Amino acid sequence: MGAVQVLELPRAATTRREVNPWVVALTVTLATFMELLDTSIANVSLPHIAGGLGRSFDEVTWILTTYLVANAVVLPMSAWLSRVFGRKNYYMACVALFTLTSFFCGIAPTLGVMLVSRVLQGVGGGGLAPVEQAILIDTFPPAKRASAFALYTVAIVTAPAIGPVLGGWITDNYDWRWVFLINIPIGLLSLFLTNRFVHDPPAFEQERESARRGGRLKIDGVGIGLIALGSAALEIMLDRGQIDDWFGSPFICWLFAIAVACFVVAIYWELRVEDPIIELRLLRHPNFAIASVFYFVFGFGLFATTTMIPQILQSLYGYRAIDAGLVLGPGAFVITLLAPVGAQLVQRGIVHPKTLLLISLSTVSASMIYYSGLTLQTDYAHYALARVFQGLGYAFFFVPLSVVAYSQLKPNENNRASSLTNLFRNWGGSFGISFATTLSERRQSFHQSVMAANLPASGAWLQNQIHRTTDYLMSQGYSHADAAKAAYLRYYEQLGAQTQMLGFMDVFRAIGWLTLAVTPLVLLIRRFHVSGKPSGGH
């Protein structure tokens, strides 16, 4: 009898059932949304946290800084860590660590316990967004990735926007500790769903196993040290720069020197080591390099405005935190509504990603110029309309950008590319917030000096207005001394509000011109087709 050959199927194919890719997408987006929400939800609660822990407001601002620093340190290493431990294992470890440390943040009795918990929470959160993006890329075939990127867009734009609203509502109606404790049920649900529905694709497992057997999964200790130290120094410098007067502070100067030295040496090292912690060689692909610039600009504009708008409304218009946050809501709604539309336009070949990018960047730039024309008399409707205008641009921005970023990459490069794209977006956000804070204060001082020169205290018009206000207050029962003091104070506050508003408007104008300046890079994107075969299933 002839020998009978038995065809042996891969173990993964015989033990796993096919999972709907949208179930996987929603599962991994859940934890990423939670993590991105945490980047902004605690901001409005800081005064309450300071009171609860018995520390000054300046001390508790380190609650934000420590989280961002740890997040920035881990984020570029996520691709390497997921290859070492397995993508699913690493992702679940990140969710578990984030959830556990959220509990310790919520029950922290002292600032020291809170800061340690926030560092560990940032370590856990830093791996979620890039790993989710890599999972989405491997779960959906190239022809359908645009729809997955639409879901990702909704998460990364909506979460930071609703964070202040939710944080303000929780703080006003319950206790600041629930800002952290609400992560626990979401984290547990994410762990359950991830364990059940998410699996490493066969191609990823084979590449990882091949690298391990070939001895190519080596620990890049030098790269890890340089990137960690450089990222930490840069993040602290950007977060504390305006508070410590930038380069007028020796502390900031040292941080700048450390960051520059570490990154220069890291670039030299990473380009020569066999298995780098960050694959900078991906930037040799023109489309990926151009997309990286746009990721930075995206984070810059989004986080700067998301931070600045509530600040404007609370400090100049007297809005409550929850009311100021609601101004951001219409923009997030527009993105949620239209991002899937943009995905369909790309997937069906109705509009090429280059064209959509050109339109969206022009719209975002125009929205910033629109913002720069607002005044102290502007009402809620006009601010909401401006945010809708901005959301209209971002709704058609991230999906084609993601398609462009991965258009020239091989499947085995997707994992490392996701870490780089998220790194550029994260850096853009940090630079954007720092830029908005610094420029608004510097421009306020400039406008104040200009107004003071053109409207001297001894000027006839100002003195006439002060005398009229003084007479009115005296008619209401004030003494002459109190009435005169109140009159001067009223006009001084008006001057401060006007100059502060002008400073903020200058920031919007600068972001608009920056966005417009990088728009011509779209024309340098190499041609490609939005199509492909499905990748390994999950």
C-alpha positions as a Python dict, from the first residue, in 0.01 Angstrom:
ca = {
    (1, 'M'): (0, 0, 0),
    (2, 'G'): (119, 348, -78),
    (3, 'A'): (197, 579, 203),
    (4, 'V'): (-87, 811, 296),
    (5, 'Q'): (14, 1174, 340),
    (6, 'V'): (-174, 1373, 600),
    (7, 'L'): (-200, 1746, 548),
    (8, 'E'): (-125, 1913, 880),
    (9, 'L'): (-289, 2250, 932),
    (10, 'P'): (-130, 2524, 1142),
    (11, 'R'): (-230, 2493, 1504),
    (12, 'A'): (-374, 2846, 1508),
    (13, 'A'): (-609, 2757, 1225),
    (14, 'T'): (-744, 2447, 1403),
    (15, 'T'): (-796, 2601, 1745),
    (16, 'R'): (-924, 2950, 1669),
    (17, 'R'): (-1255, 3053, 1532),
    (18, 'E'): (-1275, 3350, 1301),
    (19, 'V'): (-1369, 3662, 1492),
    (20, 'N'): (-1552, 3951, 1333),
    (21, 'P'): (-1284, 4221, 1285),
    (22, 'W'): (-1522, 4487, 1420),
    (23, 'V'): (-1548, 4299, 1748),
    (24, 'V'): (-1168, 4314, 1772),
    (25, 'A'): (-1167, 4682, 1676),
    (26, 'L'): (-1424, 4780, 1940),
    (27, 'T'): (-1246, 4569, 2203),
    (28, 'V'): (-907, 4735, 2163),
    (29, 'T'): (-1055, 5083, 2117),
    (30, 'L'): (-1224, 5056, 2458),
    (31, 'A'): (-898, 5057, 2655),
    (32, 'T'): (-734, 5317, 2430),
    (33, 'F'): (-1031, 5549, 2480),
    (34, 'M'): (-998, 5501, 2857),
    (35, 'E'): (-627, 5583, 2849),
    (36, 'L'): (-666, 5893, 2631),
    (37, 'L'): (-952, 6011, 2851),
    (38, 'D'): (-718, 5995, 3148),
    (39, 'T'): (-475, 6242, 2985),
    (40, 'S'): (-725, 6525, 3038),
    (41, 'I'): (-990, 6411, 3286),
    (42, 'A'): (-783, 6501, 3594),
    (43, 'N'): (-698, 6856, 3480),
    (44, 'V'): (-1009, 7027, 3615),
    (45, 'S'): (-992, 6824, 3939),
    (46, 'L'): (-645, 6942, 4044),
    (47, 'P'): (-767, 7208, 4294),
    (48, 'H'): (-987, 6948, 4464),
    (49, 'I'): (-704, 6692, 4466),
    (50, 'A'): (-473, 6952, 4622),
    (51, 'G'): (-728, 7015, 4899),
    (52, 'G'): (-791, 6646, 4952),
    (53, 'L'): (-421, 6562, 4985),
    (54, 'G'): (-331, 6879, 5175),
    (55, 'R'): (-74, 7003, 4921),
    (56, 'S'): (-31, 7317, 4710),
    (57, 'F'): (-166, 7345, 4357),
    (58, 'D'): (187, 7369, 4212),
    (59, 'E'): (282, 7041, 4381),
    (60, 'V'): (-18, 6848, 4253),
    (61, 'T'): (49, 6956, 3892),
    (62, 'W'): (314, 6682, 3903),
    (63, 'I'): (18, 6442, 3891),
    (64, 'L'): (-16, 6542, 3524),
    (65, 'T'): (356, 6567, 3455),
    (66, 'T'): (453, 6225, 3593),
    (67, 'Y'): (183, 6053, 3388),
    (68, 'L'): (288, 6226, 3066),
    (69, 'V'): (658, 6154, 3128),
    (70, 'A'): (601, 5782, 3189),
    (71, 'N'): (369, 5769, 2889),
    (72, 'A'): (629, 5935, 2665),
    (73, 'V'): (904, 5699, 2784),
    (74, 'V'): (712, 5377, 2716),
    (75, 'L'): (534, 5477, 2395),
    (76, 'P'): (832, 5446, 2155),
    (77, 'M'): (925, 5108, 2305),
    (78, 'S'): (582, 4953, 2257),
    (79, 'A'): (658, 4783, 1924),
    (80, 'W'): (971, 4619, 2062),
    (81, 'L'): (802, 4515, 2387),
    (82, 'S'): (508, 4360, 2200),
    (83, 'R'): (753, 4156, 1990),
    (84, 'V'): (935, 4035, 2300),
    (85, 'F'): (629, 3936, 2505),
    (86, 'G'): (371, 3888, 2229),
    (87, 'R'): (132, 4159, 2122),
    (88, 'K'): (-175, 4024, 2304),
    (89, 'N'): (20, 3950, 2624),
    (90, 'Y'): (177, 4294, 2625),
    (91, 'Y'): (-153, 4467, 2554),
    (92, 'M'): (-331, 4281, 2835),
    (93, 'A'): (-43, 4356, 3072),
    (94, 'C'): (-76, 4726, 2989),
    (95, 'V'): (-452, 4720, 3051),
    (96, 'A'): (-406, 4531, 3378),
    (97, 'L'): (-136, 4769, 3504),
    (98, 'F'): (-339, 5075, 3403),
    (99, 'T'): (-649, 4940, 3580),
    (100, 'L'): (-467, 4839, 3898),
    (101, 'T'): (-283, 5169, 3931),
    (102, 'S'): (-608, 5359, 3867),
    (103, 'F'): (-736, 5193, 4185),
    (104, 'F'): (-429, 5305, 4381),
    (105, 'C'): (-464, 5658, 4242),
    (106, 'G'): (-824, 5662, 4361),
    (107, 'I'): (-740, 5558, 4717),
    (108, 'A'): (-404, 5741, 4746),
    (109, 'P'): (-371, 5884, 5100),
    (110, 'T'): (-69, 6104, 5018),
    (111, 'L'): (81, 6285, 4720),
    (112, 'G'): (378, 6046, 4720),
    (113, 'V'): (153, 5742, 4672),
    (114, 'M'): (-39, 5929, 4405),
    (115, 'L'): (274, 6019, 4207),
    (116, 'V'): (413, 5663, 4217),
    (117, 'S'): (74, 5531, 4105),
    (118, 'R'): (56, 5786, 3823),
    (119, 'V'): (402, 5688, 3697),
    (120, 'L'): (299, 5322, 3681),
    (121, 'Q'): (-34, 5421, 3527),
    (122, 'G'): (154, 5610, 3256),
    (123, 'V'): (373, 5305, 3193),
    (124, 'G'): (63, 5094, 3140),
    (125, 'G'): (-117, 5353, 2931),
    (126, 'G'): (180, 5423, 2706),
    (127, 'G'): (150, 5091, 2525),
    (128, 'L'): (-223, 5093, 2453),
    (129, 'A'): (-263, 5331, 2155),
    (130, 'P'): (29, 5204, 1942),
    (131, 'V'): (-56, 4838, 2003),
    (132, 'E'): (-422, 4903, 1919),
    (133, 'Q'): (-319, 5068, 1592),
    (134, 'A'): (-97, 4770, 1506),
    (135, 'I'): (-382, 4528, 1586),
    (136, 'L'): (-622, 4722, 1364),
    (137, 'I'): (-375, 4718, 1075),
    (138, 'D'): (-327, 4340, 1098),
    (139, 'T'): (-697, 4269, 1157),
    (140, 'F'): (-831, 4457, 855),
    (141, 'P'): (-711, 4411, 497),
    (142, 'P'): (-561, 4725, 336),
    (143, 'A'): (-878, 4786, 134),
    (144, 'K'): (-1087, 4812, 455),
    (145, 'R'): (-842, 4974, 695),
    (146, 'A'): (-987, 5319, 640),
    (147, 'S'): (-1303, 5221, 832),
    (148, 'A'): (-1094, 5091, 1123),
    (149, 'F'): (-894, 5414, 1125),
    (150, 'A'): (-1223, 5606, 1142),
    (151, 'L'): (-1304, 5431, 1471),
    (152, 'Y'): (-954, 5504, 1597),
    (153, 'T'): (-997, 5871, 1497),
    (154, 'V'): (-1315, 5900, 1700),
    (155, 'A'): (-1135, 5759, 2007),
    (156, 'I'): (-824, 5977, 1996),
    (157, 'V'): (-1017, 6298, 1925),
    (158, 'T'): (-1326, 6249, 2141),
    (159, 'A'): (-1157, 6117, 2457),
    (160, 'P'): (-939, 6425, 2528),
    (161, 'A'): (-1235, 6649, 2442),
    (162, 'I'): (-1485, 6496, 2685),
    (163, 'G'): (-1224, 6444, 2958),
    (164, 'P'): (-1264, 6794, 3112),
    (165, 'V'): (-1645, 6769, 3088),
    (166, 'L'): (-1657, 6431, 3260),
    (167, 'G'): (-1392, 6529, 3514),
    (168, 'G'): (-1578, 6849, 3602),
    (169, 'W'): (-1910, 6667, 3637),
    (170, 'I'): (-1763, 6394, 3858),
    (171, 'T'): (-1581, 6646, 4077),
    (172, 'D'): (-1885, 6872, 4115),
    (173, 'N'): (-2132, 6591, 4191),
    (174, 'Y'): (-1925, 6320, 4359),
    (175, 'D'): (-1564, 6301, 4472),
    (176, 'W'): (-1239, 6362, 4280),
    (177, 'R'): (-1129, 6005, 4355),
    (178, 'W'): (-1392, 5874, 4114),
    (179, 'V'): (-1200, 6041, 3830),
    (180, 'F'): (-958, 5749, 3865),
    (181, 'L'): (-1188, 5478, 4000),
    (182, 'I'): (-1419, 5484, 3695),
    (183, 'N'): (-1133, 5321, 3500),
    (184, 'I'): (-1165, 4997, 3696),
    (185, 'P'): (-1486, 4851, 3546),
    (186, 'I'): (-1381, 4961, 3197),
    (187, 'G'): (-1040, 4801, 3243),
    (188, 'L'): (-1186, 4473, 3368),
    (189, 'L'): (-1427, 4460, 3075),
    (190, 'S'): (-1141, 4531, 2835),
    (191, 'L'): (-934, 4248, 2983),
    (192, 'F'): (-1221, 4002, 2947),
    (193, 'L'): (-1297, 4097, 2587),
    (194, 'T'): (-930, 4108, 2484),
    (195, 'N'): (-863, 3763, 2630),
    (196, 'R'): (-1161, 3622, 2443),
    (197, 'F'): (-1147, 3790, 2103),
    (198, 'V'): (-796, 3922, 2034),
    (199, 'H'): (-515, 3697, 1911),
    (200, 'D'): (-176, 3758, 1757),
    (201, 'P'): (-197, 3695, 1381),
    (202, 'P'): (-4, 3391, 1252),
    (203, 'A'): (231, 3610, 1046),
    (204, 'F'): (326, 3810, 1356),
    (205, 'E'): (379, 3494, 1563),
    (206, 'Q'): (595, 3338, 1293),
    (207, 'E'): (807, 3652, 1254),
    (208, 'R'): (850, 3678, 1632),
    (209, 'E'): (940, 3308, 1667),
    (210, 'S'): (1185, 3331, 1378),
    (211, 'A'): (1352, 3633, 1533),
    (212, 'R'): (1374, 3461, 1872),
    (213, 'R'): (1531, 3144, 1729),
    (214, 'G'): (1771, 3346, 1517),
    (215, 'G'): (1884, 3541, 1822),
    (216, 'R'): (1757, 3868, 1679),
    (217, 'L'): (1528, 3953, 1970),
    (218, 'K'): (1806, 4115, 2169),
    (219, 'I'): (1763, 4371, 2441),
    (220, 'D'): (1874, 4711, 2313),
    (221, 'G'): (1979, 4835, 2655),
    (222, 'V'): (2163, 5140, 2525),
    (223, 'G'): (1868, 5241, 2309),
    (224, 'I'): (1621, 5191, 2593),
    (225, 'G'): (1831, 5405, 2828),
    (226, 'L'): (1885, 5686, 2577),
    (227, 'I'): (1522, 5702, 2463),
    (228, 'A'): (1386, 5681, 2818),
    (229, 'L'): (1613, 5953, 2955),
    (230, 'G'): (1572, 6179, 2652),
    (231, 'S'): (1192, 6142, 2645),
    (232, 'A'): (1162, 6207, 3019),
    (233, 'A'): (1382, 6518, 3000),
    (234, 'L'): (1193, 6653, 2700),
    (235, 'E'): (849, 6596, 2854),
    (236, 'I'): (942, 6758, 3186),
    (237, 'M'): (1100, 7052, 3000),
    (238, 'L'): (786, 7110, 2791),
    (239, 'D'): (552, 7069, 3087),
    (240, 'R'): (746, 7289, 3332),
    (241, 'G'): (911, 7534, 3091),
    (242, 'Q'): (668, 7823, 3119),
    (243, 'I'): (629, 7775, 3495),
    (244, 'D'): (1008, 7790, 3547),
    (245, 'D'): (1073, 8071, 3292),
    (246, 'W'): (1222, 7844, 3026),
    (247, 'F'): (1593, 7904, 2966),
    (248, 'G'): (1606, 8151, 3250),
    (249, 'S'): (1602, 7842, 3471),
    (250, 'P'): (1916, 7627, 3511),
    (251, 'F'): (1686, 7326, 3563),
    (252, 'I'): (1524, 7374, 3220),
    (253, 'C'): (1864, 7432, 3058),
    (254, 'W'): (1993, 7104, 3196),
    (255, 'L'): (1682, 6921, 3079),
    (256, 'F'): (1724, 7067, 2730),
    (257, 'A'): (2090, 6964, 2716),
    (258, 'I'): (2011, 6611, 2837),
    (259, 'A'): (1725, 6570, 2587),
    (260, 'V'): (1931, 6691, 2289),
    (261, 'A'): (2235, 6483, 2382),
    (262, 'C'): (2029, 6167, 2438),
    (263, 'F'): (1835, 6198, 2113),
    (264, 'V'): (2142, 6277, 1902),
    (265, 'V'): (2328, 5973, 2039),
    (266, 'A'): (2010, 5761, 2017),
    (267, 'I'): (1964, 5841, 1646),
    (268, 'Y'): (2325, 5745, 1576),
    (269, 'W'): (2292, 5424, 1780),
    (270, 'E'): (1948, 5314, 1657),
    (271, 'L'): (2048, 5343, 1292),
    (272, 'R'): (2336, 5100, 1349),
    (273, 'V'): (2206, 4842, 1596),
    (274, 'E'): (2058, 4520, 1452),
    (275, 'D'): (1731, 4516, 1651),
    (276, 'P'): (1665, 4880, 1752),
    (277, 'I'): (1412, 4987, 2010),
    (278, 'I'): (1282, 5241, 1753),
    (279, 'E'): (1298, 5160, 1383),
    (280, 'L'): (1405, 5499, 1246),
    (281, 'R'): (1482, 5338, 911),
    (282, 'L'): (1109, 5345, 839),
    (283, 'L'): (1148, 5716, 773),
    (284, 'R'): (1327, 5629, 450),
    (285, 'H'): (981, 5568, 302),
    (286, 'P'): (869, 5910, 171),
    (287, 'N'): (500, 5858, 248),
    (288, 'F'): (568, 5746, 604),
    (289, 'A'): (805, 6037, 666),
    (290, 'I'): (553, 6292, 535),
    (291, 'A'): (274, 6129, 736),
    (292, 'S'): (491, 6154, 1049),
    (293, 'V'): (511, 6532, 1002),
    (294, 'F'): (133, 6546, 972),
    (295, 'Y'): (87, 6330, 1283),
    (296, 'F'): (296, 6584, 1473),
    (297, 'V'): (93, 6878, 1335),
    (298, 'F'): (-232, 6691, 1412),
    (299, 'G'): (-133, 6641, 1778),
    (300, 'F'): (0, 6997, 1797),
    (301, 'G'): (-324, 7161, 1684),
    (302, 'L'): (-567, 6923, 1853),
    (303, 'F'): (-414, 6922, 2202),
    (304, 'A'): (-327, 7294, 2198),
    (305, 'T'): (-684, 7396, 2117),
    (306, 'T'): (-845, 7133, 2342),
    (307, 'T'): (-642, 7273, 2633),
    (308, 'M'): (-680, 7639, 2539),
    (309, 'I'): (-1054, 7669, 2467),
    (310, 'P'): (-1176, 7564, 2817),
    (311, 'Q'): (-911, 7794, 2967),
    (312, 'I'): (-1039, 8089, 2762),
    (313, 'L'): (-1402, 8024, 2850),
    (314, 'Q'): (-1336, 7975, 3221),
    (315, 'S'): (-1097, 8265, 3275),
    (316, 'L'): (-1257, 8526, 3046),
    (317, 'Y'): (-1623, 8431, 3024),
    (318, 'G'): (-1683, 8278, 3366),
    (319, 'Y'): (-1793, 7937, 3235),
    (320, 'R'): (-1795, 7640, 3472),
    (321, 'A'): (-1561, 7354, 3383),
    (322, 'I'): (-1848, 7138, 3259),
    (323, 'D'): (-1993, 7424, 3050),
    (324, 'A'): (-1655, 7501, 2895),
    (325, 'G'): (-1611, 7135, 2814),
    (326, 'L'): (-1948, 7124, 2641),
    (327, 'V'): (-1819, 7373, 2384),
    (328, 'L'): (-1588, 7095, 2262),
    (329, 'G'): (-1879, 6852, 2227),
    (330, 'P'): (-2016, 6961, 1886),
    (331, 'G'): (-1673, 6923, 1726),
    (332, 'A'): (-1636, 6571, 1863),
    (333, 'F'): (-1987, 6488, 1739),
    (334, 'V'): (-1899, 6607, 1387),
    (335, 'I'): (-1588, 6388, 1387),
    (336, 'T'): (-1785, 6087, 1512),
    (337, 'L'): (-2045, 6145, 1240),
    (338, 'L'): (-1817, 6222, 946),
    (339, 'A'): (-1502, 6012, 1005),
    (340, 'P'): (-1683, 5698, 876),
    (341, 'V'): (-1792, 5900, 572),
    (342, 'G'): (-1430, 5989, 503),
    (343, 'A'): (-1339, 5623, 540),
    (344, 'Q'): (-1595, 5522, 278),
    (345, 'L'): (-1476, 5793, 39),
    (346, 'V'): (-1124, 5648, 63),
    (347, 'Q'): (-1220, 5281, 54),
    (348, 'R'): (-1449, 5313, -245),
    (349, 'G'): (-1194, 5515, -438),
    (350, 'I'): (-1429, 5813, -466),
    (351, 'V'): (-1165, 6054, -332),
    (352, 'H'): (-792, 5981, -319),
    (353, 'P'): (-634, 6019, 28),
    (354, 'K'): (-404, 6296, -104),
    (355, 'T'): (-702, 6504, -214),
    (356, 'L'): (-886, 6448, 113),
    (357, 'L'): (-576, 6545, 311),
    (358, 'L'): (-539, 6865, 112),
    (359, 'I'): (-901, 6961, 178),
    (360, 'S'): (-888, 6874, 548),
    (361, 'L'): (-562, 7060, 617),
    (362, 'S'): (-698, 7369, 443),
    (363, 'T'): (-1017, 7343, 651),
    (364, 'V'): (-827, 7308, 978),
    (365, 'S'): (-611, 7608, 887),
    (366, 'A'): (-919, 7815, 800),
    (367, 'S'): (-1085, 7717, 1129),
    (368, 'M'): (-785, 7849, 1323),
    (369, 'I'): (-806, 8181, 1138),
    (370, 'Y'): (-1177, 8188, 1223),
    (371, 'Y'): (-1093, 8132, 1591),
    (372, 'S'): (-846, 8423, 1581),
    (373, 'G'): (-1129, 8665, 1500),
    (374, 'L'): (-1335, 8592, 1812),
    (375, 'T'): (-1382, 8863, 2076),
    (376, 'L'): (-1492, 8898, 2438),
    (377, 'Q'): (-1846, 8946, 2309),
    (378, 'T'): (-1850, 8607, 2131),
    (379, 'D'): (-2123, 8376, 2261),
    (380, 'Y'): (-2141, 7997, 2309),
    (381, 'A'): (-2294, 7937, 1965),
    (382, 'H'): (-2001, 8094, 1783),
    (383, 'Y'): (-1742, 7904, 1987),
    (384, 'A'): (-1929, 7580, 1924),
    (385, 'L'): (-1948, 7668, 1553),
    (386, 'A'): (-1573, 7728, 1543),
    (387, 'R'): (-1514, 7387, 1702),
    (388, 'V'): (-1750, 7227, 1449),
    (389, 'F'): (-1549, 7393, 1172),
    (390, 'Q'): (-1227, 7251, 1321),
    (391, 'G'): (-1390, 6908, 1366),
    (392, 'L'): (-1495, 6912, 1002),
    (393, 'G'): (-1128, 6934, 905),
    (394, 'Y'): (-1010, 6664, 1147),
    (395, 'A'): (-1297, 6431, 1048),
    (396, 'F'): (-1143, 6392, 702),
    (397, 'F'): (-781, 6413, 816),
    (398, 'F'): (-676, 6115, 1025),
    (399, 'V'): (-822, 5837, 809),
    (400, 'P'): (-646, 5931, 481),
    (401, 'L'): (-333, 6017, 681),
    (402, 'S'): (-321, 5666, 830),
    (403, 'V'): (-373, 5512, 487),
    (404, 'V'): (-85, 5720, 348),
    (405, 'A'): (142, 5630, 641),
    (406, 'Y'): (118, 5255, 580),
    (407, 'S'): (94, 5269, 201),
    (408, 'Q'): (464, 5185, 136),
    (409, 'L'): (530, 4958, 435),
    (410, 'K'): (564, 4581, 440),
    (411, 'P'): (334, 4382, 673),
    (412, 'N'): (623, 4304, 912),
    (413, 'E'): (691, 4679, 949),
    (414, 'N'): (341, 4774, 1063),
    (415, 'N'): (402, 4696, 1431),
    (416, 'R'): (704, 4924, 1460),
    (417, 'A'): (543, 5193, 1247),
    (418, 'S'): (251, 5223, 1491),
    (419, 'S'): (491, 5315, 1773),
    (420, 'L'): (652, 5588, 1563),
    (421, 'T'): (323, 5740, 1446),
    (422, 'N'): (192, 5755, 1802),
    (423, 'L'): (525, 5897, 1920),
    (424, 'F'): (501, 6185, 1672),
    (425, 'R'): (137, 6248, 1767),
    (426, 'N'): (227, 6243, 2137),
    (427, 'W'): (519, 6481, 2086),
    (428, 'G'): (297, 6707, 1879),
    (429, 'G'): (49, 6725, 2164),
    (430, 'S'): (318, 6804, 2421),
    (431, 'F'): (478, 7072, 2203),
    (432, 'G'): (133, 7213, 2118),
    (433, 'I'): (25, 7254, 2481),
    (434, 'S'): (360, 7408, 2575),
    (435, 'F'): (352, 7638, 2272),
    (436, 'A'): (-2, 7757, 2347),
    (437, 'T'): (76, 7826, 2713),
    (438, 'T'): (400, 8012, 2642),
    (439, 'L'): (292, 8213, 2339),
    (440, 'S'): (-39, 8325, 2493),
    (441, 'E'): (138, 8464, 2801),
    (442, 'R'): (416, 8628, 2601),
    (443, 'R'): (172, 8786, 2356),
    (444, 'Q'): (-49, 8904, 2641),
    (445, 'S'): (250, 9091, 2787),
    (446, 'F'): (324, 9238, 2444),
    (447, 'H'): (-33, 9358, 2389),
    (448, 'Q'): (-48, 9496, 2742),
    (449, 'S'): (265, 9707, 2682),
    (450, 'V'): (125, 9832, 2349),
    (451, 'M'): (-210, 9924, 2502),
    (452, 'A'): (-44, 10093, 2798),
    (453, 'A'): (167, 10302, 2561),
    (454, 'N'): (-137, 10408, 2359),
    (455, 'L'): (-368, 10447, 2657),
    (456, 'P'): (-165, 10610, 2940),
    (457, 'A'): (-317, 10625, 3285),
    (458, 'S'): (-304, 11003, 3272),
    (459, 'G'): (-479, 11019, 2934),
    (460, 'A'): (-787, 11240, 2909),
    (461, 'W'): (-1023, 10968, 2780),
    (462, 'L'): (-931, 10712, 3047),
    (463, 'Q'): (-943, 10969, 3327),
    (464, 'N'): (-1284, 11083, 3207),
    (465, 'Q'): (-1414, 10723, 3211),
    (466, 'I'): (-1274, 10665, 3560),
    (467, 'H'): (-1432, 10984, 3692),
    (468, 'R'): (-1771, 10888, 3546),
    (469, 'T'): (-1749, 10540, 3699),
    (470, 'T'): (-1640, 10686, 4033),
    (471, 'D'): (-1936, 10928, 4037),
    (472, 'Y'): (-2175, 10644, 3954),
    (473, 'L'): (-2042, 10423, 4236),
    (474, 'M'): (-2062, 10713, 4484),
    (475, 'S'): (-2426, 10758, 4385),
    (476, 'Q'): (-2475, 10394, 4485),
    (477, 'G'): (-2341, 10456, 4834),
    (478, 'Y'): (-1964, 10399, 4797),
    (479, 'S'): (-1720, 10636, 4965),
    (480, 'H'): (-1505, 10846, 4732),
    (481, 'A'): (-1190, 10641, 4810),
    (482, 'D'): (-1361, 10305, 4758),
    (483, 'A'): (-1538, 10424, 4443),
    (484, 'A'): (-1215, 10554, 4287),
    (485, 'K'): (-1030, 10231, 4374),
    (486, 'A'): (-1311, 10017, 4229),
    (487, 'A'): (-1317, 10229, 3910),
    (488, 'Y'): (-943, 10189, 3852),
    (489, 'L'): (-968, 9817, 3925),
    (490, 'R'): (-1255, 9776, 3676),
    (491, 'Y'): (-1060, 9927, 3388),
    (492, 'Y'): (-744, 9741, 3483),
    (493, 'E'): (-937, 9411, 3472),
    (494, 'Q'): (-1086, 9508, 3135),
    (495, 'L'): (-738, 9581, 3003),
    (496, 'G'): (-616, 9244, 3131),
    (497, 'A'): (-907, 9058, 2975),
    (498, 'Q'): (-859, 9230, 2638),
    (499, 'T'): (-486, 9161, 2626),
    (500, 'Q'): (-533, 8802, 2740),
    (501, 'M'): (-790, 8750, 2466),
    (502, 'L'): (-554, 8900, 2206),
    (503, 'G'): (-279, 8667, 2325),
    (504, 'F'): (-501, 8362, 2280),
    (505, 'M'): (-611, 8479, 1936),
    (506, 'D'): (-244, 8508, 1833),
    (507, 'V'): (-196, 8141, 1926),
    (508, 'F'): (-488, 8034, 1706),
    (509, 'R'): (-346, 8241, 1421),
    (510, 'A'): (-1, 8082, 1463),
    (511, 'I'): (-146, 7729, 1460),
    (512, 'G'): (-342, 7816, 1147),
    (513, 'W'): (-33, 7940, 964),
    (514, 'L'): (169, 7637, 1079),
    (515, 'T'): (-97, 7401, 943),
    (516, 'L'): (-107, 7593, 616),
    (517, 'A'): (273, 7590, 591),
    (518, 'V'): (294, 7208, 597),
    (519, 'T'): (1, 7158, 358),
    (520, 'P'): (218, 7160, 41),
    (521, 'L'): (386, 6840, 168),
    (522, 'V'): (73, 6658, 49),
    (523, 'L'): (192, 6716, -309),
    (524, 'L'): (509, 6514, -234),
    (525, 'I'): (319, 6199, -136),
    (526, 'R'): (403, 5913, -375),
    (527, 'R'): (116, 5758, -567),
    (528, 'F'): (-32, 5432, -436),
    (529, 'H'): (-350, 5224, -462),
    (530, 'V'): (-585, 5173, -169),
    (531, 'S'): (-624, 4798, -210),
    (532, 'G'): (-477, 4470, -95),
    (533, 'K'): (-540, 4123, 29),
    (534, 'P'): (-657, 4043, 379),
    (535, 'S'): (-388, 3984, 633),
    (536, 'G'): (-375, 3717, 898),
    (537, 'G'): (-699, 3686, 1089),
    (538, 'H'): (-742, 3730, 1461),
}
